[in-house]
Amino acid sequence: MTLDFVSILRTLLAGAVTAAQVAGGAAAIALVGGLLLALMIVFIRSRVLRVAIGAYVEWMRNVPALAHLFLLYFGLAAVGIRFSPLAAAILGLGLVGAAVLSDVFAGGLRAVHAGQREAALAAGLTPMQTLRYVLLPQMLRLTLPSIGNYTSQLIKDTSIASAIAAPEIMFYARNLVTSTFQTPLIYGAAILLYACIVFPVSWMFAMMSRRLEVGR
């Protein structure tokens, strides 16, 4: 069976929808988890907690993401805990992302001058209001380029979800190659599709960063 380029792209687009779901879900987990970890790193003085968070961050950053996906999908199934391929991919990539972004957010919080926090508290703001209106907006401005880099990398990393049968772009590409043997055309179309997704995301974050810099 031989397919033309348009037919191949049409098939791969179904995988692009799943890739977007994986990236969106994993990014949500990473952003929320990374921020919570960063707040604990910066503001909580418990040595035990700091060591535990440090161990988690180092483990998640230094073990391949694919290994975490295999553990969630195949390893936990052996003890009766079963995730769908999509859920395992979202959770696995999200937990890795939380570890990566925790360092980014912690660095951003530390970069905000301590005097601003003290001034906000002296002016009558509660600690939560100080965090919401003073610290987080400045942290976002400082860390937005790094968040953009992470998001672009996450979209590309969704390709590893095909290893646990999550039907994303590379899953469909591999199936097409197996049935048609049109290897260069199919993988070329997959590369083009990833580029069409990643480039606009990178451009969007670059524009946001520039606007925040102008608005300072």
Rosetta silent file (secondary structure, phi, psi, omega in degrees, C-alpha in Angstrom):
SEQUENCE: MTLDFVSILRTLLAGAVTAAQVAGGAAAIALVGGLLLALMIVFIRSRVLRVAIGAYVEWMRNVPALAHLFLLYFGLAAVGIRFSPLAAAILGLGLVGAAVLSDVFAGGLRAVHAGQREAALAAGLTPMQTLRYVLLPQMLRLTLPSIGNYTSQLIKDTSIASAIAAPEIMFYARNLVTSTFQTPLIYGAAILLYACIVFPVSWMFAMMSRRLEVGR
SCORE:     score description
SCORE:     0.000 S_00000001
   1 L     0.000  133.571  179.427    0.000    0.000    0.000 S_00000001
   2 L  -120.376  133.886 -179.130    1.281    3.445   -0.958 S_00000001
   3 L  -117.072  148.056  174.295    0.043    6.700    0.537 S_00000001
   4 L   -85.813  171.013 -174.146    0.505   10.272   -0.613 S_00000001
   5 H   -61.418  -39.588 -178.846    1.845   13.006    1.670 S_00000001
   6 H   -64.950  -41.862  179.454   -1.597   14.495    2.392 S_00000001
   7 H   -64.860  -38.071  178.206   -3.015   11.123    3.446 S_00000001
   8 H   -64.811  -46.013  179.318   -0.056   10.554    5.735 S_00000001
   9 H   -61.343  -39.793 -179.740   -0.477   13.966    7.348 S_00000001
  10 H   -61.678  -39.643  177.853   -4.196   13.360    7.820 S_00000001
  11 H   -68.511  -43.149 -178.410   -3.435   10.149    9.709 S_00000001
  12 H   -67.398  -26.025  179.339   -0.722   11.745   11.807 S_00000001
  13 H   -61.690  -30.672  175.490   -3.037   14.603   12.790 S_00000001
  14 H   -62.002  -37.811  176.136   -5.022   12.136   14.886 S_00000001
  15 H   -70.084  -30.542  178.785   -1.818   11.555   16.842 S_00000001
  16 H   -63.826  -34.052  177.797   -1.273   15.304   17.132 S_00000001
  17 H   -63.313  -44.663  178.257   -4.544   15.567   19.075 S_00000001
  18 H   -66.012  -40.338  177.730   -3.300   12.993   21.579 S_00000001
  19 H   -59.267  -39.794  178.064    0.098   14.701   21.755 S_00000001
  20 H   -65.445  -39.384  178.109   -1.667   17.963   22.618 S_00000001
  21 H   -64.393  -43.962  178.898   -3.668   16.211   25.346 S_00000001
  22 H   -63.184  -47.878 -179.153   -0.529   14.664   26.826 S_00000001
  23 H   -63.052  -43.159 -179.674    1.397   17.940   26.676 S_00000001
  24 H   -64.602  -46.486  179.583   -1.476   19.956   28.136 S_00000001
  25 H   -65.633  -43.404  179.751   -2.145   17.546   30.990 S_00000001
  26 H   -65.892  -38.634  179.006    1.536   17.072   31.815 S_00000001
  27 H   -63.810  -39.990  178.612    2.147   20.831   31.715 S_00000001
  28 H   -61.733  -45.882  178.044   -0.705   21.425   34.174 S_00000001
  29 H   -62.944  -43.273 -177.592    0.744   18.876   36.612 S_00000001
  30 H   -64.995  -42.978 -178.421    4.255   20.264   36.141 S_00000001
  31 H   -66.127  -48.558 -179.416    3.254   23.893   36.677 S_00000001
  32 H   -67.418  -48.186 -179.496    1.173   23.257   39.802 S_00000001
  33 H   -64.140  -42.370  179.677    3.543   20.652   41.237 S_00000001
  34 H   -63.402  -39.497  179.328    6.643   22.686   40.418 S_00000001
  35 H   -67.262  -43.530  178.732    5.210   25.807   42.060 S_00000001
  36 H   -61.902  -42.934  178.083    4.197   23.931   45.221 S_00000001
  37 H   -63.383  -42.839 -179.613    7.644   22.348   45.492 S_00000001
  38 H   -62.484  -41.874  179.008    9.328   25.713   44.914 S_00000001
  39 H   -62.573  -39.549  177.674    7.251   27.377   47.640 S_00000001
  40 H   -68.392  -39.231  179.024    8.234   24.643   50.088 S_00000001
  41 H   -61.839  -43.380 -173.341   11.892   24.893   49.079 S_00000001
  42 H   -81.635  -39.630 -168.446   11.997   28.661   49.553 S_00000001
  43 H  -108.483  -16.661 -179.184    9.712   29.271   52.527 S_00000001
  44 L  -100.436  130.504 -172.401    9.652   26.083   54.651 S_00000001
  45 L   -95.340    3.295 -178.629   12.687   25.573   56.883 S_00000001
  46 L   -66.193  120.582 -179.481   12.230   21.881   57.700 S_00000001
  47 H   -64.998  -38.889 -179.761   15.484   20.089   56.909 S_00000001
  48 H   -61.394  -44.846 -179.694   13.701   16.749   56.500 S_00000001
  49 H   -65.094  -41.256  179.352   11.313   18.237   53.955 S_00000001
  50 H   -61.643  -42.434  179.048   14.131   19.946   52.063 S_00000001
  51 H   -64.687  -42.145 -179.676   16.084   16.669   51.843 S_00000001
  52 H   -63.413  -44.576  179.292   12.970   14.786   50.677 S_00000001
  53 H   -66.041  -41.980  178.450   12.203   17.369   47.979 S_00000001
  54 H   -60.509  -40.835  178.682   15.846   17.457   46.901 S_00000001
  55 H   -64.962  -42.363  178.231   15.902   13.666   46.574 S_00000001
  56 H   -61.162  -47.733 -177.629   12.686   13.714   44.524 S_00000001
  57 H   -61.902  -46.519 -178.699   13.967   16.443   42.210 S_00000001
  58 H   -64.148  -40.637  179.874   17.320   14.743   41.624 S_00000001
  59 H   -63.611  -48.315 -175.692   15.678   11.366   40.998 S_00000001
  60 H   -68.910  -32.886 -178.810   13.119   12.662   38.528 S_00000001
  61 H   -77.612  -27.979 -171.624   15.631   14.810   36.652 S_00000001
  62 H  -103.907   -8.127  173.728   18.325   12.138   36.336 S_00000001
  63 L   -99.979  133.742 -177.875   16.264    9.049   35.502 S_00000001
  64 L   -55.132  140.369 -179.707   15.005    8.932   31.888 S_00000001
  65 H   -59.133  -34.053  179.940   11.369    9.940   31.505 S_00000001
  66 H   -60.845  -36.731  178.573   10.732    6.761   29.521 S_00000001
  67 H   -63.694  -38.071  177.499   11.689    4.688   32.574 S_00000001
  68 H   -66.680  -38.544  178.185    9.064    6.502   34.625 S_00000001
  69 H   -64.623  -41.911  177.857    6.436    5.854   31.961 S_00000001
  70 H   -62.697  -40.843  179.978    7.319    2.145   31.935 S_00000001
  71 H   -63.760  -44.592 -178.859    7.100    2.028   35.734 S_00000001
  72 H   -67.311  -40.682 -172.931    3.682    3.701   35.777 S_00000001
  73 H   -86.605  -46.791 -177.322    2.217    1.690   32.915 S_00000001
  74 H   -95.123  -43.996 -174.565    3.846   -1.752   33.222 S_00000001
  75 H   -65.784  -47.957 -178.465    5.325   -1.798   36.736 S_00000001
  76 H   -70.224  -25.797  177.340    2.263   -0.678   38.672 S_00000001
  77 H   -62.605  -28.609 -179.489    0.039   -2.979   36.625 S_00000001
  78 H   -68.020  -21.658  178.378    1.931   -5.889   38.179 S_00000001
  79 H  -110.086   17.474  172.890    0.593   -4.882   41.610 S_00000001
  80 L    91.434    4.127  177.904   -2.930   -4.179   40.401 S_00000001
  81 L  -102.152  112.297 -172.566   -2.683   -0.428   39.738 S_00000001
  82 L  -116.805  130.307  173.465   -3.557    0.171   36.112 S_00000001
  83 L  -113.864  148.413  169.918   -3.325    3.370   34.097 S_00000001
  84 L   -69.677  158.764  177.323   -4.383    3.892   30.522 S_00000001
  85 H   -54.678  -41.083 -179.063   -1.506    4.742   28.153 S_00000001
  86 H   -64.848  -46.016 -179.287   -2.724    8.335   27.983 S_00000001
  87 H   -64.692  -41.123  179.599   -2.993    8.715   31.778 S_00000001
  88 H   -63.860  -40.351  179.528    0.416    7.123   32.351 S_00000001
  89 H   -65.716  -44.385  179.901    2.033    9.446   29.811 S_00000001
  90 H   -63.179  -48.151 -177.549    0.417   12.554   31.324 S_00000001
  91 H   -65.936  -45.493 -178.165    1.282   11.600   34.897 S_00000001
  92 H   -62.554  -50.484  179.890    4.817   10.455   34.126 S_00000001
  93 H   -67.227  -33.124  178.133    5.802   13.494   32.082 S_00000001
  94 H   -66.331  -41.832  179.555    4.004   15.776   34.545 S_00000001
  95 H   -66.753  -38.734  175.278    5.923   14.447   37.550 S_00000001
  96 H   -64.214  -44.096  179.555    9.214   14.850   35.717 S_00000001
  97 H   -62.262  -36.580  178.428    8.216   18.365   34.700 S_00000001
  98 H   -60.767  -39.888  178.232    7.345   19.291   38.289 S_00000001
  99 H   -65.636  -42.019 -179.902   10.899   18.434   39.324 S_00000001
 100 H   -65.149  -47.676 -175.797   12.359   20.498   36.485 S_00000001
 101 H   -74.423  -21.063  178.428   10.161   23.538   37.097 S_00000001
 102 H   -60.889  -41.394  177.049   10.616   23.467   40.867 S_00000001
 103 H   -65.557  -40.277  179.681   14.220   24.617   40.401 S_00000001
 104 H   -62.669  -49.490 -178.128   13.116   27.251   37.891 S_00000001
 105 H   -67.653  -39.446  178.624   10.409   28.648   40.162 S_00000001
 106 H   -62.345  -41.121  176.846   12.580   28.503   43.286 S_00000001
 107 H   -63.404  -39.924  178.067   15.265   30.473   41.475 S_00000001
 108 H   -64.547  -40.692  178.697   12.684   33.017   40.349 S_00000001
 109 H   -66.347  -40.442  179.625   11.337   33.475   43.878 S_00000001
 110 H   -68.358  -25.773 -178.518   14.821   33.917   45.312 S_00000001
 111 H   -75.369  -18.293  176.585   15.602   36.516   42.643 S_00000001
 112 L   -75.747  126.031 -174.899   12.820   38.798   43.920 S_00000001
 113 L   -57.686  134.431 -177.745   14.418   41.177   46.408 S_00000001
 114 H   -61.564  -27.187 -179.485   13.520   40.289   49.998 S_00000001
 115 H   -62.973  -29.132  179.648   12.795   43.936   50.727 S_00000001
 116 H   -68.331  -39.134  177.348    9.724   43.832   48.496 S_00000001
 117 H   -66.196  -43.180 -179.979    8.191   41.059   50.567 S_00000001
 118 H   -64.453  -39.562  179.616    8.988   42.877   53.786 S_00000001
 119 H   -66.329  -39.760  179.810    7.530   46.121   52.428 S_00000001
 120 H   -64.599  -42.036  178.719    4.329   44.371   51.329 S_00000001
 121 H   -67.180  -38.219  178.905    3.871   42.789   54.762 S_00000001
 122 H   -66.456  -29.044  179.689    4.600   46.123   56.445 S_00000001
 123 L   -78.966   -3.368  175.668    1.947   47.761   54.253 S_00000001
 124 L   106.298    0.325  177.657   -0.670   45.397   55.659 S_00000001
 125 L   -73.298  145.016  174.242   -0.817   42.648   53.036 S_00000001
 126 L   -75.864  162.987  177.059   -1.222   39.110   54.309 S_00000001
 127 H   -54.736  -38.739  179.240    1.416   36.524   53.385 S_00000001
 128 H   -68.342  -39.819  177.112   -0.959   35.056   50.776 S_00000001
 129 H   -65.900  -38.674  176.982   -1.674   38.477   49.274 S_00000001
 130 H   -61.801  -42.302  178.743    2.047   39.219   49.203 S_00000001
 131 H   -64.079  -45.501 -174.606    2.644   35.978   47.379 S_00000001
 132 H   -71.150  -44.064 -170.648   -0.177   36.551   44.897 S_00000001
 133 H   -98.630  -18.323 -176.234    0.285   40.228   44.113 S_00000001
 134 H  -113.828  -53.599 -172.185    4.000   40.827   44.698 S_00000001
 135 H   -79.538  -49.977 -174.538    6.094   37.662   44.439 S_00000001
 136 H   -63.712  -42.817  178.451    4.351   35.498   41.853 S_00000001
 137 H   -59.895  -40.008  178.960    3.976   38.171   39.139 S_00000001
 138 H   -71.241  -37.529  176.102    7.675   39.008   39.349 S_00000001
 139 H   -61.305  -41.110  179.942    8.632   35.350   39.450 S_00000001
 140 H   -61.394  -44.505  179.798    6.553   34.754   36.314 S_00000001
 141 H   -61.064  -39.843 -177.991    8.308   37.537   34.442 S_00000001
 142 H   -72.750  -32.374 -172.349   11.714   36.142   35.416 S_00000001
 143 H  -101.598   -5.488 -174.671   10.922   32.518   34.642 S_00000001
 144 H   -56.870  -42.619  177.014    8.729   32.818   31.543 S_00000001
 145 H   -59.006  -39.319  178.562   11.567   32.104   29.066 S_00000001
 146 H   -68.595  -36.756  176.581   12.450   28.939   30.989 S_00000001
 147 H   -63.820  -40.789  177.572    8.783   27.903   31.096 S_00000001
 148 H   -61.677  -43.585  177.808    8.648   28.387   27.321 S_00000001
 149 H   -62.153  -42.263  178.516   11.733   26.212   26.823 S_00000001
 150 H   -62.292  -43.516 -178.178   10.237   23.542   29.048 S_00000001
 151 H   -62.984  -42.560  178.094    6.925   23.602   27.164 S_00000001
 152 H   -62.410  -42.801  178.565    8.632   23.237   23.792 S_00000001
 153 H   -65.484  -38.138  179.594   10.689   20.328   25.108 S_00000001
 154 H   -61.523  -42.567  179.502    7.590   18.718   26.621 S_00000001
 155 H   -59.812  -42.104  178.103    5.793   18.737   23.268 S_00000001
 156 H   -68.108  -35.356 -178.702    8.753   16.936   21.702 S_00000001
 157 H   -70.160  -15.279  176.932    8.936   14.503   24.635 S_00000001
 158 H   -60.995  -17.788  179.922    5.369   13.358   23.987 S_00000001
 159 H   -62.255  -27.778 -178.672    6.915   11.177   21.290 S_00000001
 160 H   -73.059  -15.254  178.342    8.132    8.730   23.935 S_00000001
 161 H   -63.798  -20.544  177.631    4.522    8.025   24.895 S_00000001
 162 H   -63.075  -22.416 -178.928    4.333    5.832   21.790 S_00000001
 163 H   -68.383  -21.153  176.462    6.487    3.311   23.700 S_00000001
 164 H  -111.409   23.780  173.608    3.499    2.544   25.962 S_00000001
 165 L    70.755   21.070  170.586    1.036    2.552   23.050 S_00000001
 166 L   -72.264  125.796 -169.971   -0.329    6.057   23.602 S_00000001
 167 L   -78.218   65.533  177.453   -1.656    6.906   20.116 S_00000001
 168 L   -98.061 -165.808 -169.117    0.346   10.088   19.491 S_00000001
 169 H   -58.282  -50.523 -176.225    2.214   11.171   16.347 S_00000001
 170 H   -68.458  -27.441  175.635    5.095    8.684   16.463 S_00000001
 171 H   -62.262  -49.097  177.957    2.721    5.828   17.283 S_00000001
 172 H   -66.797  -37.898  179.642    0.811    6.432   14.053 S_00000001
 173 H   -61.970  -44.201 -179.473    4.024    7.078   12.138 S_00000001
 174 H   -65.002  -40.042  177.656    5.503    3.766   13.219 S_00000001
 175 H   -64.387  -39.570  178.197    2.317    1.904   12.301 S_00000001
 176 H   -65.486  -41.233  178.455    2.277    3.542    8.862 S_00000001
 177 H   -62.033  -40.513  179.775    5.909    2.644    8.265 S_00000001
 178 H   -62.914  -35.616 -175.464    5.178   -0.974    9.203 S_00000001
 179 H   -91.302  -24.173 -175.330    2.290   -1.191    6.736 S_00000001
 180 H  -118.267  -20.214 -177.209    3.643    0.908    3.830 S_00000001
 181 L    60.719   23.918  176.375    7.460    0.964    4.228 S_00000001
 182 L   -92.662   61.226 -169.485    7.458    4.634    3.156 S_00000001
 183 H   -58.324  -54.437 -177.135    9.946    5.446    5.889 S_00000001
 184 H   -60.846  -42.182 -177.033   11.470    8.776    4.724 S_00000001
 185 H   -66.640  -43.241 -176.021    8.121   10.285    3.719 S_00000001
 186 H   -70.061  -48.222 -179.852    6.285    9.251    6.869 S_00000001
 187 H   -70.238  -29.126  173.645    8.954   10.270    9.362 S_00000001
 188 H   -64.481  -41.038  177.031    9.537   13.455    7.397 S_00000001
 189 H   -65.140  -37.994  178.183    5.836   14.256    7.745 S_00000001
 190 H   -63.542  -43.409  178.389    6.046   13.527   11.484 S_00000001
 191 H   -61.571  -44.114  179.234    8.995   15.925   11.856 S_00000001
 192 H   -61.356  -39.757 -179.071    7.121   18.607    9.941 S_00000001
 193 H   -66.986  -43.056  175.794    4.071   18.172   12.145 S_00000001
 194 H   -59.733  -42.824 -179.733    6.112   18.491   15.351 S_00000001
 195 H   -62.586  -39.676 -179.861    7.751   21.622   13.954 S_00000001
 196 H   -66.874  -22.381  177.210    4.363   23.128   13.112 S_00000001
 197 H   -87.966  -45.345 -172.010    3.318   22.626   16.739 S_00000001
 198 H   -73.312  -42.682 -176.158    6.529   23.606   18.529 S_00000001
 199 H   -59.018  -46.427  177.427    7.501   26.720   16.547 S_00000001
 200 H   -62.547  -36.235  178.305    4.257   28.645   17.269 S_00000001
 201 H   -64.801  -44.856  178.079    4.497   27.741   20.963 S_00000001
 202 H   -61.661  -41.770  179.719    8.101   28.985   21.122 S_00000001
 203 H   -64.080  -41.305 -179.071    7.122   32.166   19.285 S_00000001
 204 H   -61.491  -45.965  179.575    4.188   32.771   21.655 S_00000001
 205 H   -66.766  -36.257  177.222    6.377   32.530   24.755 S_00000001
 206 H   -63.117  -42.153  178.765    9.020   34.759   23.162 S_00000001
 207 H   -65.258  -42.031  178.960    6.374   37.401   22.434 S_00000001
 208 H   -62.408  -41.457  179.444    4.999   37.172   25.975 S_00000001
 209 H   -62.879  -42.431 -179.836    8.488   37.580   27.428 S_00000001
 210 H   -65.733  -39.505 -179.851    9.155   40.647   25.313 S_00000001
 211 H   -66.678  -38.164  178.367    5.844   42.239   26.297 S_00000001
 212 H   -67.551  -35.344  177.873    6.516   41.654   29.981 S_00000001
 213 H   -67.111  -40.986  179.551    9.966   43.205   29.602 S_00000001
 214 H   -65.567  -34.815 -176.627    8.488   46.249   27.867 S_00000001
 215 L   -81.703    2.025 -178.697    5.837   46.586   30.566 S_00000001
 216 L   -65.937    0.000    0.000    8.332   46.699   33.435 S_00000001
